[in-house]
Amino acid sequence: MNRKENIIDLYYKYLEEEFNCRTSDELLGKKYIIGQQFGVGNFSRMKLEEGIEISKLKFNKADLYFDNRTYDDNILELGYCYSGCGKILSLPDNKEYIIKEEDIFIYKTINDVDYFKFTYNNCKTISINMNFNTIENVISPIWKDKSIEDWQNNINRIFKEDILIIKKATYQMKKIAEEIDFISTDNIMGLMKLKLKTIEFLCAIFEENSSGEKLNNIKLKEEEIVTKVQDIIKKNIGNVLTIKKIVSDLNISSYKLQEAFKNITGDTVYKYIKKAKIQKAEYLLKNTDMSILEVANEIGYENPSKFSSLFKEYNNITPLKYRKIKYE
């Protein structure tokens, strides 16, 4: 008996035909290379186990279209954008979604959308598809009803307002996604690593999105940590400030510090310190008559050439030229 095609099968069949793709079989699935008339890009589909598969997409530029009607597969798609941008337009509601670098996205296929239009620009993503109809079949009958109820409650909380959730990835999600990207998929060892990291990535997303109240509490704690660190940085702008010193003052782990800072500010602690120093230097150059050497010393740089290099890295001009601008 032939296996019934689901919405994912049909989507890949559409891509293969519509974009005149050349295909090649791989250890875990198939790779597709789009026809030259559509641009430069490729995507791959890899089956990890029954009900769970992963796909990688890398498009320089492409426009796709998909008819979403008549499909009732209970599939969740969870993914991460490494670079570039993807624009999704749903019809007939004419709602637009934008996926950008370091975003995660969560989508459920059971919805009222008729059509989707996709536009990719130098976009690289990874996505995991979970077919809950298939996974449901392996759950023990004793626990099945309770498991399904708990799952459905979590899904309802996640998709309370929309069918597609897009948000910035946490430090942990970004780290796992980057590890997945470097796993070789041409041998059995790579397959095992990929399965482990994929499950870890799924757990990180579900834990982050399953409880709104828990998320709010975590965010409040992270904001409190960041506020305290920003105060420490401000008071020590002229000193060499280390992560070791900060975590010691706050009595927290280095991991928790970096994760909180990345989630709230989008920067690492070191990058934020550099920015804070440059902002202080900009103020001094504009509002005082301090020499370049004095400004460098004020923000903790004894070597003015190192200060100038850092300043030019952020402003594309030297401190001296920056100062001259205010008199022009």
C-alpha positions as CSV (number, residue, x, y, z in Angstrom):
1,M,0.0,0.0,0.0
2,N,1.3,3.4,-0.9
3,R,1.9,5.9,1.9
4,K,-0.4,8.8,1.8
5,E,1.3,12.0,0.9
6,N,1.1,14.8,3.5
7,I,1.4,18.5,3.1
8,I,5.2,18.4,3.4
9,D,5.5,15.8,0.7
10,L,3.2,18.0,-1.6
11,Y,5.2,21.1,-0.8
12,Y,8.5,19.6,-1.8
13,K,6.9,18.1,-4.9
14,Y,5.7,21.6,-5.8
15,L,9.1,23.1,-5.3
16,E,10.8,20.5,-7.4
17,E,8.5,21.0,-10.3
18,E,7.9,24.7,-10.1
19,F,11.6,25.6,-9.8
20,N,12.9,23.0,-12.3
21,C,15.1,21.5,-9.6
22,R,17.9,19.1,-10.0
23,T,17.9,16.5,-7.2
24,S,20.4,14.2,-5.7
25,D,19.9,11.5,-3.1
26,E,21.7,11.8,0.2
27,L,22.1,9.7,3.3
28,L,19.2,11.1,5.1
29,G,17.0,12.3,2.2
30,K,17.3,14.5,-0.9
31,K,18.9,17.7,-2.0
32,Y,17.3,20.1,-4.4
33,I,19.1,22.7,-6.6
34,I,16.8,25.3,-8.2
35,G,17.0,25.9,-11.9
36,Q,19.4,28.7,-13.0
37,Q,16.5,30.8,-14.4
38,F,15.2,31.2,-10.9
39,G,18.4,32.3,-9.3
40,V,21.0,30.6,-7.1
41,G,19.9,28.4,-4.2
42,N,19.3,25.0,-2.8
43,F,17.4,23.2,-0.1
44,S,17.5,19.7,1.4
45,R,15.1,17.5,3.2
46,M,16.3,14.9,5.8
47,K,14.1,12.4,7.7
48,L,15.4,11.9,11.2
49,E,12.7,9.4,12.3
50,E,9.0,8.7,11.7
51,G,7.2,12.0,12.3
52,I,10.2,14.2,12.5
53,E,12.3,15.7,9.6
54,I,14.6,18.6,9.1
55,S,15.1,20.9,6.1
56,K,17.8,23.4,5.3
57,L,17.2,26.2,2.8
58,K,19.7,28.6,1.2
59,F,18.3,31.0,-1.4
60,N,20.0,33.9,-3.0
61,K,16.7,35.2,-4.3
62,A,13.4,33.3,-5.0
63,D,9.6,33.7,-5.0
64,L,7.5,30.8,-4.1
65,Y,3.8,30.1,-3.9
66,F,1.7,27.4,-2.2
67,D,-2.0,26.4,-2.2
68,N,-2.8,25.6,1.5
69,R,-6.4,24.5,1.0
70,T,-7.8,21.0,1.7
71,Y,-4.9,19.8,3.8
72,D,-5.5,18.7,7.4
73,D,-2.2,17.3,8.5
74,N,-1.3,18.2,12.1
75,I,2.2,19.4,11.5
76,L,4.3,21.9,13.4
77,E,7.2,23.7,11.8
78,L,9.9,25.2,14.0
79,G,12.9,26.9,12.6
80,Y,15.7,29.4,12.8
81,C,17.0,32.0,10.3
82,Y,20.8,32.1,10.1
83,S,21.0,35.1,7.7
84,G,19.1,37.2,5.2
85,C,15.4,37.7,5.1
86,G,12.2,35.8,4.2
87,K,8.8,37.5,3.6
88,I,5.6,35.5,3.9
89,L,2.3,36.7,2.7
90,S,-0.9,34.8,3.7
91,L,-4.1,35.1,1.7
92,P,-6.9,36.0,1.7
93,D,-6.2,37.9,5.0
94,N,-3.3,39.6,3.3
95,K,-1.1,39.4,6.4
96,E,2.6,39.8,6.0
97,Y,5.3,38.1,8.2
98,I,9.0,38.9,8.1
99,I,11.7,36.4,9.2
100,K,15.1,37.9,9.7
101,E,18.6,36.9,10.9
102,E,18.6,35.3,14.4
103,D,14.8,34.9,14.4
104,I,13.0,31.7,15.3
105,F,9.6,30.8,13.8
106,I,6.9,28.4,14.8
107,Y,4.0,27.5,12.4
108,K,1.1,25.2,12.6
109,T,-0.4,23.8,9.4
110,I,-4.0,23.5,10.6
111,N,-5.3,27.0,9.9
112,D,-7.7,29.0,7.7
113,V,-5.1,30.4,5.2
114,D,-5.8,29.5,1.6
115,Y,-2.5,30.6,0.0
116,F,1.0,31.5,0.9
117,K,3.5,33.6,-1.0
118,F,7.2,33.4,0.0
119,T,10.0,35.8,-1.0
120,Y,13.5,35.0,-0.1
121,N,16.5,37.4,-0.2
122,N,20.0,35.9,0.6
123,C,18.1,33.7,3.1
124,K,19.5,30.7,5.0
125,T,17.2,28.8,7.4
126,I,16.7,25.5,9.1
127,S,13.3,24.1,9.9
128,I,12.0,21.1,11.8
129,N,8.7,19.5,10.9
130,M,6.9,17.5,13.5
131,N,3.9,15.4,12.3
132,F,1.9,14.9,15.4
133,N,-0.5,12.5,13.7
134,T,2.4,10.1,13.3
135,I,4.0,10.8,16.7
136,E,0.6,10.2,18.3
137,N,0.6,6.6,17.0
138,V,3.6,5.6,19.1
139,I,2.2,6.9,22.4
140,S,1.1,4.2,24.8
141,P,-2.7,3.9,24.9
142,I,-2.5,4.2,28.7
143,W,-1.1,7.8,28.5
144,K,-2.4,8.8,25.1
145,D,-5.5,10.9,26.2
146,K,-3.5,12.8,28.9
147,S,-0.5,13.4,26.6
148,I,-2.7,14.7,23.7
149,E,-4.6,17.0,26.1
150,D,-1.4,18.4,27.5
151,W,0.1,18.9,24.0
152,Q,-3.0,20.6,22.8
153,N,-3.1,23.0,25.7
154,N,0.5,23.9,25.1
155,I,-0.2,24.5,21.4
156,N,-3.2,26.6,22.2
157,R,-1.1,28.8,24.5
158,I,1.7,29.2,21.9
159,F,-0.7,30.1,19.0
160,K,-3.1,32.1,21.0
161,E,-3.0,35.1,18.6
162,D,-1.6,33.8,15.3
163,I,-0.7,30.8,13.2
164,L,2.9,31.9,12.7
165,I,5.0,33.0,15.7
166,I,8.2,35.0,15.0
167,K,10.6,36.2,17.7
168,K,14.3,36.7,18.4
169,A,16.1,33.5,19.3
170,T,17.5,33.3,22.8
171,Y,21.3,32.8,23.3
172,Q,20.7,29.1,23.9
173,M,18.6,28.6,20.7
174,K,21.1,30.5,18.6
175,K,24.0,28.4,20.0
176,I,22.2,25.0,19.3
177,A,21.1,26.2,15.8
178,E,24.8,27.1,15.0
179,E,25.9,23.7,16.2
180,I,23.3,22.0,14.0
181,D,24.6,23.9,11.0
182,F,28.1,22.4,11.4
183,I,27.1,18.8,11.8
184,S,28.1,16.6,8.9
185,T,25.2,14.6,7.5
186,D,27.1,12.1,5.3
187,N,27.6,9.4,7.9
188,I,25.8,7.6,10.7
189,M,27.6,9.5,13.5
190,G,26.4,12.7,12.0
191,L,22.9,11.4,11.9
192,M,23.0,10.6,15.7
193,K,24.4,14.0,16.5
194,L,21.8,15.7,14.3
195,K,19.0,13.9,16.0
196,L,20.2,14.8,19.5
197,K,20.7,18.5,18.6
198,T,17.4,18.7,16.8
199,I,15.6,17.4,19.9
200,E,17.5,19.8,22.1
201,F,16.5,22.6,19.8
202,L,12.9,21.6,19.9
203,C,12.9,21.4,23.7
204,A,14.5,24.8,24.0
205,I,11.8,26.4,21.8
206,F,8.9,24.6,23.5
207,E,10.2,25.4,27.0
208,E,10.6,29.1,26.0
209,N,7.1,29.3,24.6
210,S,5.0,26.9,26.7
211,S,4.3,29.2,29.7
212,G,3.7,32.9,29.3
213,E,3.9,33.6,33.0
214,K,7.2,31.7,33.4
215,L,8.6,33.6,30.4
216,N,7.6,37.0,31.9
217,N,9.3,36.1,35.2
218,I,12.5,35.0,33.4
219,K,12.5,38.2,31.3
220,L,12.0,40.3,34.4
221,K,15.0,38.6,36.1
222,E,17.1,39.0,33.0
223,E,16.2,42.7,32.7
224,E,17.2,43.1,36.4
225,I,20.6,41.4,35.7
226,V,21.2,43.6,32.6
227,T,20.3,46.8,34.5
228,K,22.8,46.0,37.3
229,V,25.5,45.2,34.8
230,Q,24.9,48.4,32.8
231,D,25.3,50.3,36.1
232,I,28.6,48.5,36.8
233,I,29.8,49.3,33.3
234,K,28.9,52.9,33.6
235,K,30.7,53.3,36.9
236,N,33.8,51.5,35.6
237,I,34.0,53.0,32.1
238,G,37.6,53.9,32.6
239,N,38.7,50.5,33.9
240,V,39.4,47.1,32.4
241,L,36.2,45.2,33.2
242,T,36.1,41.4,33.0
243,I,33.3,38.9,33.0
244,K,34.9,37.3,36.1
245,K,34.6,40.5,38.0
246,I,31.0,41.1,37.0
247,V,29.8,37.6,37.8
248,S,31.6,37.8,41.2
249,D,29.9,41.1,42.0
250,L,26.4,39.8,41.1
251,N,27.0,36.2,42.3
252,I,25.7,34.6,39.2
253,S,27.2,32.2,36.6
254,S,28.9,33.5,33.5
255,Y,26.4,31.5,31.3
256,K,23.4,33.2,33.0
257,L,25.0,36.6,32.6
258,Q,25.8,36.2,28.9
259,E,22.4,34.6,28.2
260,A,20.5,37.5,29.9
261,F,22.6,40.1,28.2
262,K,22.1,38.5,24.7
263,N,18.4,38.1,25.2
264,I,17.7,41.7,26.4
265,T,20.3,43.8,24.5
266,G,21.2,41.5,21.5
267,D,24.9,42.0,22.3
268,T,27.5,40.0,24.3
269,V,28.7,41.7,27.5
270,Y,32.1,42.5,25.9
271,K,30.5,44.0,22.8
272,Y,28.2,46.2,25.0
273,I,31.2,47.4,27.0
274,K,32.9,48.4,23.8
275,K,29.8,50.3,22.7
276,A,29.5,52.0,26.0
277,K,33.1,53.1,25.9
278,I,32.7,54.5,22.3
279,Q,29.5,56.4,23.3
280,K,31.4,57.9,26.2
281,A,34.3,58.9,23.8
282,E,31.8,60.4,21.4
283,Y,30.4,62.6,24.1
284,L,33.8,63.7,25.3
285,L,35.0,64.5,21.7
286,K,31.9,66.6,21.1
287,N,31.5,68.4,24.4
288,T,35.0,68.8,25.9
289,D,38.4,70.1,24.8
290,M,40.2,66.9,26.1
291,S,42.9,65.7,23.8
292,I,42.6,62.3,22.0
293,L,45.0,60.8,24.5
294,E,43.0,62.1,27.4
295,V,39.8,60.8,25.9
296,A,41.4,57.4,25.4
297,N,42.6,57.3,29.0
298,E,39.2,58.4,30.3
299,I,37.6,55.3,28.8
300,G,40.3,52.9,29.8
301,Y,42.7,52.9,26.8
302,E,46.3,53.8,27.6
303,N,47.3,53.2,24.0
304,P,45.7,55.9,21.8
305,S,46.2,53.9,18.6
306,K,44.2,51.0,20.0
307,F,41.5,53.5,20.9
308,S,41.5,55.1,17.4
309,S,41.2,51.6,15.8
310,L,38.2,50.7,18.0
311,F,36.6,54.1,17.4
312,K,37.1,53.8,13.6
313,E,35.6,50.2,13.7
314,Y,32.3,51.7,15.0
315,N,32.2,55.0,13.3
316,N,34.2,54.5,10.1
317,I,36.3,57.6,10.9
318,T,39.1,58.4,13.3
319,P,38.4,60.3,16.6
320,L,40.2,63.4,15.2
321,K,38.0,63.5,12.1
322,Y,34.9,62.9,14.3
323,R,35.8,65.9,16.4
324,K,36.4,68.1,13.4
325,I,32.9,67.4,12.2
326,K,31.3,69.4,15.0
327,Y,33.1,72.5,13.9
328,E,32.0,72.2,10.3
